[in-house]
Amino acid sequence: MKKTIVTTLLFGLYSLAIQAQEIGTGKSLNILNNENFEGFENLDSAILKARVVMTGENHTYVTFNSQMELKMLRYLNQKTGLRDFVIELGGARAHFLNRYISGADTMAEKYLKATTSPRYMDLFKRLKKFNMELPDSLRITVHGIDVERFNDLPVMRLSELLPDSSVPSALFTAVDAIEMASAHLLRSGLEDYETARDESGWGRYNYPAFYIGLTIYEFLDYYDSLKPQFQNWLGPKFKEVDDVVGWLREYKQWKDYENTTYQYIWREEGIYTNFSEILKQYPDRRFYGQFGRCHVAYEEQNGNCGWYGYHSVINKLKTRYFKGNDSVLTLGIFYYGSPAGSYYSYGDREDDDKLQDEIDELIDNTERKTVTLFDLHDELAQMPMLSAKFSYAIVNNQYMEEEEDSIESEVYTAEEVTTKEFEPYSYWGAGYTFTNINTDVLGNHVASNGISNTIRPVGFASLVVGTSDVIATEMRVNWYPTITLHKDGDGELRYGAITGNLKLGYQFLKKKHVQLNAGIDMAYGREKVSLINDSTSFLAARTDKHFTHHSFNAGPTVQALFYFGDIFYFGVHASSLYDFTPNQWYYAGSRQQYGEAGKVSAGFSGLYYGISLGIAAPLYGGYEDYSYYDKKEVK
């Protein structure tokens, strides 16, 4: 029996070992935006054979994808001299990107901002920074090889090219319509960009009072019917304008083919045609791009990504252009967590399950918070489904956690970085405030009337609610627990105090876990002395049972807040308050004064300093809230 158990255990361990080896050799990657290409050496021999290197992403994970894309571009640029970057977008965006990453073209930057989500714009900014640091021989050129699926940048480029003056009367309506559409797209796009950048509008959009698509269709009718007049008017500019009009025709065709099989087939064939022409134009150059995974798989796909009989651009290049040689290299990117790790297959169920099992095996065999490169064709790998689609697999097992070299920290000035890194918080807590306010006046007054007990130094327990933002606000309710000043057979004399504070400050230190602000503290305070019974007391033979002193105070304040994750906070504060009231006591419920002003109370002037501890929560959850905005803008 024991022998059987031991044999079973050994067989199980052997099976696990074999299973673990099926994934092949993995290399941990350093994807920080620097010159450390640790882990990438596993690609060195393969990339030297390839003219086209493509990575395939899931578009949902913008931050990681952007880091991975730029890191791969840096690696290929250094190792092979690659300087041609292809994008899954049309010629219009490539035109403006080339202008932007090559110098200080402020208009190109505006056009890109107006048509791009902030996180993709951050990628473009890092690309520009990287490009400007390269020698001229290695400078990056962007190629837009996709069909034109967006109308905004083509309209803006056309508006740039069309002259503002001497417009023939027959063309005036068409030209003015393009100018108006471009002006609207630019203005509203920049507003939307800033709304998303400051994270206060939840991806709000400006909706036009007219339809851009219909404007384009009508312009194309004008253009086609009056083309000779456009040619005479534009002269040497006509060729460039005609090319831009070609982008608009592509956009119209894309929309006309919507919800048909023609749309995807026509698009992929268009990408292949555009890519092939560039490869022929530059026969000695290498190209890199990061597209959606379905566009870069080697084999024909039937059901993967929801398409049937689908030949990706890479499948077309490998079989039709390069005739099956090693000139094309693709790497699929997979992510920890469902549904990010899924391939989104809708084909044969058994094949789907096998493919997903291989993906799950890769993800399960990587360490958390790492990025790992697997060679799917090495001698140990047994991944028949995945290896038919890609040569390598990159597994992101860090679940979109920000790296130290966040995109923003590399593309802004130091002043802008502190603003961008700061995440506003609201907080709720409790605390205690110490003071040095003068209570001797009231104490001496009590003692002068035959009561020996004096008031101890005042300190307030506090309930706190606040927001830590660029303009920091905080509301406090503070109370001094009621104490007994005197008690005898005739009754009991009690004292208590309460204040309400409103603090407004400017955040001059705005880090994720530490914020410092300075501003003004405004407070209302009330002291109260109460007689418990009807005895003649509180130093005068009157029947009133309550006496109050009201104050209005203000002064400078400073505050520091320390956050522990997204749950707890600790705060320290100090204020110097001045009491703007005459320090007059009143019989409660009336305006009848008691005693001489300033002779019974010294008021609430003084130094206040204290602490608070409680629960904090981000006011909104960073850029992840705009994933829909990103996917809507750029795919």
C-alpha positions in Angstrom: 0.0 0.0 0.0 2.8 2.4 1.0 4.6 1.6 -2.2 1.5 2.4 -4.3 1.1 5.7 -2.5 4.7 6.6 -3.1 4.5 5.6 -6.7 1.4 7.7 -7.2 3.0 10.8 -5.6 6.1 10.4 -7.7 4.1 10.1 -10.9 2.0 13.1 -9.9 5.2 15.2 -9.3 6.6 14.0 -12.6 3.4 15.0 -14.4 3.5 18.4 -12.9 7.1 18.9 -13.9 6.3 17.9 -17.5 3.3 20.2 -17.5 5.4 23.1 -16.1 7.9 22.6 -19.0 5.2 22.8 -21.6 5.1 26.5 -21.5 8.8 26.8 -22.6 11.4 29.2 -21.3 10.3 32.5 -19.9 12.4 35.7 -19.5 11.4 38.5 -17.2 11.3 41.8 -19.0 12.2 45.2 -17.9 9.7 47.5 -19.6 10.7 50.8 -17.9 11.3 53.6 -20.3 15.1 53.4 -20.2 18.1 51.7 -21.9 17.9 48.5 -19.8 16.7 45.7 -22.1 16.9 42.9 -19.6 15.0 39.9 -20.8 14.8 41.1 -24.4 18.0 39.2 -25.4 15.7 36.2 -26.0 14.6 38.1 -29.2 18.0 39.1 -30.5 18.5 36.4 -33.1 14.9 36.4 -34.3 14.6 40.2 -34.9 17.8 40.2 -37.0 16.0 38.0 -39.5 12.7 40.0 -39.6 11.8 43.0 -41.6 8.5 43.3 -39.8 8.1 42.9 -36.1 4.6 43.2 -34.6 3.2 43.0 -31.1 -0.5 42.2 -30.6 -2.4 43.8 -27.8 -5.8 43.9 -26.1 -6.9 47.5 -26.6 -8.4 47.8 -23.1 -5.1 48.1 -21.2 -3.9 51.5 -22.5 -1.2 52.3 -19.9 0.6 49.0 -20.0 0.2 48.7 -23.8 1.8 52.2 -24.2 4.7 51.3 -22.1 5.2 48.0 -23.8 5.0 49.5 -27.3 7.5 52.3 -26.6 9.9 49.9 -24.9 9.8 47.5 -27.9 10.4 50.4 -30.2 13.4 51.6 -28.2 14.8 48.0 -28.1 14.5 47.5 -31.9 15.9 51.0 -32.6 19.0 50.3 -30.5 19.5 46.6 -31.6 18.7 46.8 -35.3 18.5 50.5 -36.2 14.8 50.2 -36.8 13.3 53.7 -37.3 9.9 53.0 -39.1 6.9 52.8 -36.8 3.6 51.7 -38.2 0.3 52.5 -36.4 -3.1 51.0 -36.5 -4.5 54.3 -37.8 -4.7 56.2 -41.1 -2.5 58.6 -42.9 -4.0 61.7 -41.3 -2.8 60.8 -37.8 0.6 59.7 -39.1 0.9 63.1 -40.9 0.3 65.1 -37.7 2.4 62.7 -35.6 5.4 63.1 -37.8 5.1 66.9 -37.5 4.7 66.7 -33.8 7.5 64.2 -32.9 10.0 66.0 -35.1 9.9 69.5 -33.7 7.9 72.2 -32.0 4.8 72.2 -34.2 2.2 73.7 -31.9 -0.7 73.3 -34.3 0.0 69.6 -34.9 0.0 69.2 -31.1 -3.4 71.0 -30.9 -4.9 68.8 -33.6 -3.6 65.7 -31.9 -5.0 66.7 -28.5 -8.3 67.5 -30.0 -8.7 64.0 -31.5 -6.9 61.8 -28.9 -7.5 60.7 -25.4 -5.1 61.9 -22.8 -3.4 58.6 -22.2 -2.7 58.0 -25.9 -1.5 61.6 -26.1 0.9 60.8 -23.2 2.3 58.0 -25.4 2.8 60.5 -28.2 4.6 62.8 -25.8 7.0 60.1 -24.7 7.6 59.1 -28.3 8.5 62.7 -29.1 10.8 63.0 -26.2 12.5 59.7 -27.2 12.7 60.8 -30.8 14.3 64.2 -30.1 17.1 62.5 -28.2 18.1 60.3 -31.1 20.7 61.1 -33.7 19.2 62.1 -37.1 20.2 58.7 -38.6 17.9 56.9 -36.1 15.0 59.3 -35.9 11.6 57.7 -35.9 9.2 58.0 -38.9 5.5 57.1 -38.4 3.5 55.4 -41.1 -0.3 55.2 -40.9 -1.1 52.0 -42.8 -4.7 51.6 -41.7 -7.7 52.8 -43.8 -9.1 56.1 -42.5 -11.8 55.2 -40.0 -12.1 58.7 -38.4 -13.1 61.9 -39.9 -11.7 64.5 -37.6 -8.0 64.8 -38.6 -8.7 64.5 -42.3 -11.1 67.5 -42.0 -8.6 69.5 -40.0 -5.8 68.8 -42.5 -8.1 69.7 -45.4 -9.0 73.0 -43.6 -5.2 73.7 -43.2 -4.6 73.2 -46.9 -7.6 75.1 -48.4 -6.7 78.8 -48.8 -8.7 81.4 -46.8 -8.9 84.0 -49.6 -9.8 84.2 -53.2 -12.2 81.4 -53.0 -14.3 81.1 -56.2 -17.9 81.7 -55.6 -18.9 78.3 -56.9 -16.6 76.7 -54.2 -17.4 79.0 -51.3 -20.1 76.9 -49.7 -18.0 73.7 -49.8 -14.9 75.4 -48.5 -16.7 77.3 -45.8 -18.4 74.1 -44.6 -15.1 72.4 -44.1 -13.6 75.4 -42.3 -16.7 75.4 -39.9 -16.5 71.7 -39.3 -12.8 71.9 -38.6 -13.2 74.8 -36.2 -15.9 72.9 -34.3 -13.9 69.7 -34.1 -10.8 71.6 -32.8 -12.6 73.7 -30.2 -14.8 70.9 -28.8 -12.0 68.3 -29.0 -9.7 70.4 -26.9 -12.4 71.0 -24.4 -13.1 67.3 -24.1 -9.3 66.6 -23.8 -9.0 69.0 -20.8 -12.2 67.6 -19.3 -10.6 64.1 -19.3 -7.2 65.4 -18.4 -8.4 67.0 -15.1 -10.6 64.0 -14.4 -13.5 66.1 -13.3 -16.0 65.4 -16.1 -16.1 61.7 -16.5 -15.4 61.8 -20.2 -18.0 64.3 -21.1 -18.3 65.1 -24.8 -19.4 68.2 -26.8 -22.1 67.2 -29.2 -22.2 69.3 -32.5 -25.3 71.1 -33.8 -24.6 69.4 -37.2 -23.5 66.0 -38.4 -19.8 65.9 -39.4 -20.3 62.8 -41.5 -23.1 64.3 -43.6 -21.0 67.5 -44.0 -18.2 65.3 -45.5 -20.6 63.4 -47.8 -21.9 66.7 -49.1 -18.4 68.1 -49.6 -17.4 65.0 -51.6 -20.4 65.6 -53.9 -19.3 69.2 -54.4 -15.7 68.2 -54.9 -16.5 65.5 -57.5 -18.9 67.7 -59.5 -16.6 70.8 -59.4 -13.2 69.1 -59.5 -11.8 71.1 -62.4 -12.5 74.3 -60.6 -10.8 73.0 -57.5 -7.8 72.1 -59.6 -7.6 75.5 -61.3 -8.0 77.3 -57.9 -5.5 75.3 -56.0 -2.8 74.9 -58.6 0.3 73.1 -57.2 -1.6 72.4 -54.0 -4.2 70.3 -55.7 -2.3 67.0 -55.5 -1.9 67.3 -51.7 -5.6 68.3 -51.3 -6.7 65.4 -53.5 -4.8 63.0 -51.3 -6.5 64.3 -48.2 -9.9 64.0 -50.0 -8.9 60.4 -50.5 -8.8 60.0 -46.8 -12.3 61.3 -46.6 -13.4 58.8 -49.3 -11.9 56.0 -47.2 -13.8 57.2 -44.2 -17.1 57.3 -46.2 -16.4 53.8 -47.5 -15.7 52.5 -44.0 -19.1 53.9 -42.8 -20.9 52.6 -45.9 -19.7 49.1 -45.3 -20.7 49.1 -41.6 -22.3 45.8 -40.4 -21.2 43.9 -43.5 -18.5 41.4 -44.0 -17.0 43.8 -46.6 -16.0 46.3 -43.9 -13.5 44.0 -42.1 -12.2 42.3 -45.3 -11.9 45.7 -47.1 -10.1 47.2 -44.2 -7.6 44.4 -43.7 -6.9 44.2 -47.4 -6.3 48.0 -47.3 -3.9 47.7 -44.5 -2.0 45.0 -46.4 -1.9 47.0 -49.6 -0.6 50.1 -47.7 2.0 48.1 -45.8 3.1 46.3 -49.0 3.7 49.6 -50.8 5.8 50.9 -48.0 7.9 47.7 -47.8 8.5 48.1 -51.6 9.4 51.7 -51.3 11.9 51.1 -48.5 13.3 47.6 -49.3 16.3 47.9 -46.9 14.3 49.1 -43.8 12.7 47.4 -40.9 9.2 48.1 -39.5 7.5 47.8 -36.1 4.0 48.3 -34.9 1.6 47.2 -32.1 -1.9 46.4 -33.4 -4.8 44.4 -32.0 -4.0 40.7 -31.6 -6.4 39.7 -34.3 -4.5 41.7 -36.9 -1.1 40.1 -36.2 -1.9 36.3 -36.0 -0.1 34.2 -38.6 -2.8 31.8 -39.5 -6.2 32.2 -41.0 -8.8 32.6 -38.3 -12.2 31.1 -38.1 -14.1 32.3 -35.1 -11.2 34.0 -33.3 -12.3 37.6 -32.5 -15.7 36.9 -34.0 -14.6 36.6 -37.6 -14.6 33.7 -40.0 -12.3 33.1 -42.9 -10.4 36.1 -41.7 -6.9 36.7 -43.0 -5.0 39.2 -40.9 -2.6 41.7 -42.4 0.3 39.6 -41.0 -1.2 36.4 -42.5 -1.3 38.2 -45.8 2.2 39.5 -45.5 3.6 36.2 -44.5 1.9 34.1 -47.2 1.5 36.6 -50.1 4.4 39.1 -49.8 7.2 37.2 -48.0 6.1 33.7 -49.2 6.4 32.1 -45.8 10.0 33.1 -44.9 11.2 34.5 -41.5 10.7 38.2 -42.5 7.7 38.5 -40.2 7.8 38.1 -36.4 4.8 38.5 -34.2 4.4 38.5 -30.4 1.0 38.2 -28.7 0.4 40.1 -25.4 -1.7 38.5 -22.7 -2.9 39.8 -19.4 -3.6 38.6 -15.9 -7.2 38.6 -14.8 -10.4 37.8 -16.6 -11.4 38.8 -19.2 -8.1 40.3 -20.1 -6.4 37.0 -20.5 -9.2 35.7 -22.8 -8.6 35.4 -26.5 -12.3 36.1 -27.3 -12.8 33.1 -29.6 -16.2 32.2 -31.1 -15.1 29.3 -33.3 -15.0 25.6 -32.6 -15.6 25.1 -28.9 -13.0 22.4 -28.5 -10.3 24.5 -30.2 -11.4 27.5 -28.1 -10.9 25.6 -24.9 -7.5 24.3 -26.0 -6.3 27.8 -26.9 -7.6 29.2 -23.7 -6.0 26.4 -21.7 -2.6 27.3 -23.2 -3.1 31.0 -22.4 -4.1 30.2 -18.8 -1.1 28.0 -18.5 1.2 30.8 -19.5 -0.4 33.3 -17.1 -0.5 30.8 -14.2 3.2 30.1 -14.6 4.4 33.7 -14.3 5.1 35.6 -11.1 2.7 38.3 -10.0 3.7 41.9 -10.8 6.1 40.8 -13.6 6.1 40.9 -17.4 7.4 37.7 -18.9 8.5 36.8 -22.5 7.9 33.3 -23.7 9.4 31.7 -26.8 6.5 29.6 -28.1 8.7 27.8 -30.6 11.6 26.7 -28.3 12.3 23.0 -27.8 10.5 22.8 -24.5 7.3 24.6 -25.5 4.2 22.6 -26.2 1.7 25.3 -27.2 0.4 24.1 -30.6 -2.6 26.5 -30.7 -0.7 29.7 -29.6 2.4 28.9 -31.6 0.4 28.7 -34.8 -0.6 32.3 -34.2 2.5 33.9 -32.7 6.2 33.2 -32.3 6.4 34.7 -28.8 4.0 35.6 -26.0 4.3 38.5 -23.5 2.4 38.0 -20.3 1.6 41.0 -18.2 1.0 39.7 -14.7 1.1 43.0 -13.0 -2.6 43.7 -13.4 -2.1 47.3 -14.6 -0.3 48.5 -11.5 1.6 51.8 -12.3 5.4 51.5 -12.6 7.7 54.1 -11.1 8.3 55.5 -14.6 4.7 56.4 -15.2 4.0 57.9 -18.5 3.2 61.3 -17.0 6.4 61.5 -15.0 8.4 61.5 -18.3 6.5 63.9 -20.4 5.7 66.9 -18.1 7.8 69.5 -16.4 8.4 69.1 -12.7 5.6 71.5 -11.9 3.1 69.6 -14.1 4.2 66.2 -12.7 3.2 67.2 -9.1 -0.2 68.2 -10.4 -0.6 65.1 -12.4 0.5 62.6 -9.8 -1.7 64.2 -7.1 -5.0 62.3 -6.6 -7.7 64.3 -4.7 -9.1 62.7 -1.5 -12.0 63.1 0.8 -11.6 62.1 4.4 -13.6 61.6 7.5 -12.0 61.4 11.0 -11.8 62.3 14.6 -9.1 64.2 16.5 -8.1 66.4 19.3 -7.2 70.1 19.3 -5.0 71.7 22.0 -5.1 75.4 22.6 -3.4 78.1 24.6 -6.5 80.4 24.8 -6.8 82.4 28.0 -9.3 80.8 30.4 -7.9 82.7 33.5 -10.4 85.6 33.1 -13.4 83.3 33.6 -11.6 81.3 36.2 -10.7 84.4 38.2 -14.2 85.7 37.9 -15.6 82.4 39.3 -13.0 82.4 42.1 -13.8 86.1 43.0 -17.3 85.0 43.9 -16.4 82.5 46.4 -15.8 79.4 44.3 -12.3 78.1 44.4 -12.4 75.8 41.4 -10.9 77.3 38.2 -11.1 76.1 34.6 -8.4 73.9 33.3 -6.8 74.6 29.9 -9.3 74.1 27.1 -8.9 71.3 24.6 -11.4 70.2 22.0 -12.4 66.7 20.8 -13.2 66.9 17.1 -15.2 65.3 14.3 -13.7 66.1 10.9 -14.7 66.0 7.3 -12.6 67.4 4.5 -11.4 67.3 0.9 -7.8 67.3 0.0 -7.7 68.9 -3.4 -5.9 71.9 -5.1 -8.2 74.0 -2.9 -8.4 72.0 0.4 -11.4 72.3 2.6 -12.2 71.0 6.0 -15.1 71.3 8.4 -14.7 70.5 12.1 -17.1 70.2 15.0 -15.1 70.6 18.2 -16.4 70.3 21.8 -14.9 70.8 25.2 -16.5 68.2 27.5 -18.8 69.8 30.1 -17.1 70.0 33.6 -18.4 70.9 37.0 -17.1 74.2 38.4 -18.9 73.9 41.7 -21.3 71.7 43.5 -22.9 72.1 46.9 -26.3 71.7 48.5 -27.7 74.6 46.6 -26.9 73.2 43.1 -24.3 72.5 40.5 -22.5 74.9 38.2 -21.2 73.5 34.9 -19.0 74.8 32.0 -18.7 73.6 28.4 -17.6 74.9 25.0 -18.2 74.1 21.4 -16.8 75.4 18.1 -17.4 74.9 14.4 -14.5 75.5 12.0 -14.3 76.0 8.2 -10.8 75.8 6.8 -9.9 76.8 3.2 -6.3 76.2 2.0 -4.2 76.0 -1.1 -2.3 72.7 -1.7 1.3 73.7 -2.3 2.6 70.2 -1.9 0.5 67.7 -3.8 1.9 64.1 -3.7 -0.1 60.9 -3.6 0.6 60.1 0.0 1.5 63.5 1.4 -0.2 66.9 1.0 0.6 70.2 2.6 -1.7 73.3 2.5 -1.9 76.7 4.0 -4.9 79.1 4.2 -7.4 80.5 6.5 -9.3 79.0 9.4 -12.7 80.5 10.3 -14.6 79.5 13.4 -17.7 80.1 15.4 -17.4 79.4 19.2 -19.7 79.3 22.1 -19.0 79.0 25.8 -21.8 78.1 28.2 -22.2 78.1 31.9 -25.3 76.3 33.3 -27.0 76.3 36.7 -28.6 72.9 37.3 -31.3 74.0 39.8 -33.1 77.1 40.9 -30.7 78.2 43.6 -29.4 81.7 43.4 -26.0 81.2 42.0 -23.5 82.0 39.3 -22.3 84.9 41.3 -25.5 86.9 41.1 -29.0 86.6 42.6 -30.8 86.0 39.4 -33.2 83.3 38.3 -31.5 82.7 34.8 -30.1 79.2 34.5 -27.8 79.5 31.4 -25.2 82.1 30.4 -23.4 82.1 27.0 -20.5 83.8 25.3 -20.4 83.7 21.4 -17.4 84.4 19.3 -16.4 84.7 15.6 -12.7 83.9 14.9 -10.4 83.7 12.0 -6.7 83.5 11.2 -3.9 81.7 9.3 -3.6 77.9 9.3 -1.3 75.2 8.0 -2.1 71.5 7.6 -0.3 68.3 6.6 -2.1 65.2 5.6 -0.5 61.7 5.3 -2.3 58.9 3.5 -1.8 55.2 4.0 -3.0 53.6 0.8 -6.6 54.5 0.0 -8.0 53.8 3.4 -6.4 55.7 6.3 -5.1 59.2 6.8 -3.3 61.0 9.6 -3.4 64.8 9.8 -1.7 67.5 11.8 -2.7 71.2 11.8 -2.0 74.5 13.5 -4.0 77.8 13.5 -3.6 81.2 15.0 -7.1 82.6 15.6 -8.2 86.1 16.5 -11.5 86.7 18.2 -13.4 89.5 16.4 -16.1 89.7 19.1 -16.2 92.0 22.2 -16.1 89.0 24.6 -19.5 89.7 26.1 -21.6 87.2 28.0 -25.3 87.1 27.8 -28.2 85.6 29.6 -29.2 82.7 27.5 -32.2 83.2 25.3 -31.9 87.0 25.4 -29.7 89.8 24.4 -29.3 90.9 28.0 -25.7 91.3 28.8 -24.0 89.7 31.8 -21.0 91.4 33.3 -18.6 93.8 31.6 -17.2 92.9 28.2 -13.8 91.3 28.5 -14.1 91.0 32.3 -15.7 87.6 32.3 -14.1 86.0 29.2 -10.9 86.6 27.2 -12.5 85.0 24.1 -11.1 82.4 21.8 -8.0 84.2 20.6 -4.9 82.0 20.6 -2.9 79.2 19.1 -4.7 76.0 18.2 -2.8 72.8 17.2 -4.0 69.3 16.9 -4.2 65.9 15.2 -6.8 63.8 13.5 -7.0 60.2 12.3 -9.6 58.6 10.1 -10.7 57.1 6.8 -9.8 58.5 3.4 -11.1 57.7 0.0 -10.1 59.0 -3.5 -12.6 61.4 -4.9 -12.3 59.6 -8.3 -10.3 56.6 -9.3 -7.5 57.9 -11.7 -7.4 57.3 -15.5 -9.0 53.9 -15.4 -12.3 55.8 -15.3 -11.7 56.8 -18.9 -11.0 53.5 -20.5 -14.2 53.9 -22.6 -13.1 57.3 -23.6 -9.7 55.9 -24.7 -11.2 53.1 -26.7 -13.8 55.4 -28.2 -11.2 57.8 -29.5 -8.4 55.6 -30.8 -8.6 51.9 -31.6 
